[in-house]
Amino acid sequence: MSVPRAVRVGLAGAVAAGCWAAVEPLLSRATGGYHRQARLLGGLVAPNGPWRAIGLAAHLGNGAAFALVFDRLGCAGVRQGAIAAEAENAALWPLVSVLDRIHPDVRSGAWPPLAREPHAAAQEVLGHAVFGAVMGALIPPRPTVTS
């Protein structure tokens, strides 16, 4: 039995997001950044609860959704994956200033505001590059139509 393409693509996006999470400590050291995607997402929902599990699930789900849109748009490959992920990062970065107003770690002073922190921006650029490249590599090529 064949696995539907949407399932394979979604899994590719989730795995790519997992790779990003796995290398995040290295990206943090390389850039001087300090935040983690799991805490960024999970901290909004459960700052004093199971934020790790919630944040990681949200991060993996976002990766799967992104991959499905990427594939649906007919994009493919490592290069297009990295470009698409960086485009999404650039398009959504202005919303970080809103996040800074509501995230408990920024409000408590545990994190400086992300929107004004070049190290955080650099960490996001590298994280999105890893995600996009891995996602693009893992999504299977579309079958060619022959007549």
N, C-alpha and C positions, 0 to 999 in steps of 0.2 A: 504494500500500500504506500502510495506516495504522500509525502507531507506537503500540505498546501503551501504555496509560495509565501503567502502572508505570514504564516507561522514561522517559516525559515527566516524571512526578512525581519520580523519582530524579534526573534531570538538573536539575530545578528546585532541588532541595535542594543538589546539588553546586555549581551556579552561585551560589546564595545564600551558601554557605560560602566560595566564591571571592571574592564581593563583600566579605564580612567580612574575609578575609585582605587584600584590596586596601586597605581603609580602616583597617586596624589601626594603621598609623603615626599617622594622624590621631586615632584614639581614644586612643592612648597619650599623645599630646601634650595632648589635652583633659582627660585624667584624671590624668596623672602616672604612669600605669602603665608597665611596663617589659617585660612578657613578650609573646611571640608564640605563637599557637596552633601553628604549625609546630614551633617549638622545644619547646613544652610536650609535644607528642605525640611528635615525632621524637627528642627528646633522651632519652626513656625507652628507646627501642629502639636508637638508634645515636648516642650522645652525641659520639663522635669520628669518625663515619662520615657517610654521606649523609643526615643528619637532616632537611635541608630537604625533600628529595623524599619521604622516608618520612612526615614530619610533615604535609606538604601533602596527600599522598594519603590519610592517615588522616582529616584534617580534612574533605576533600571527601567521603570515604566516610561519615563520621558525618553530614554534612549530607544526603546521599542517603537514608540509613537513617531519619533523623529525619523527612524529608519523606514517606517511604512510610508510616510509622506515623501521622503527622499526617493524611494523606489517608485511610488505612484507618479511622481513627476518625471520619471524616465531617466533619472540620474544613475550613474554607476561609477565604480572604481574608487581607488584611493584618493586620487587628486580631487575629483568632484566631491567626495565625502568630506575631505578636509576643508574645501572651499565652502561647502554648504554649512558645515558646523561653525566656521568662522563668521559667515554671513549671519547666521542665527544669533551668535554671540554679540555681534556688532549691533544688530537690530534690537535686541532685548536689553543691552547694557544700560540704556537710560532708565529702565525700570528698577535698577539697583538702588537708585536714590529713594524710591518708594519703599523698597525692602529695608533700607537703612532706618526708616522711621518706625517700622513695626517689628523688626527682628529682635527677639529678646537678648541676644548676645551683644548687639550694637547698643540697644537701650541701656543695658546694664554696665556697659563700658568694657566688657570682656573682649570685644572686637572693636577696632576703630571703624568708622563708616567705610564700607566697601567702595562706594562710588568715588571717594576721594583718595583711595589708596592704590598707587600704581603697582604695588606688589600683588595685590589681589587681582587687578586687571591682567597682569602678566601671567599669573597662575591660571586664570580663566582661558586666556588665549592658548596656552600650552595644553590645558586639559581638553579644550575643544578640538585642538589639532590631533591629539591622540585618539579621541573618540571618533572623529570623522574619518581618519585614516583607517582605523581598525574596522569601523562599520563598512566603509567602502570596500575593504578587502574581503570581508566576510559575506557580503550580499552576493548571492549567486548571479551570474550573468543572465539576462533575459534570453529565453530561447528565440532563435531567429525563425522567422516565418518564411517558409519556402512555398513557392507556388507550383 
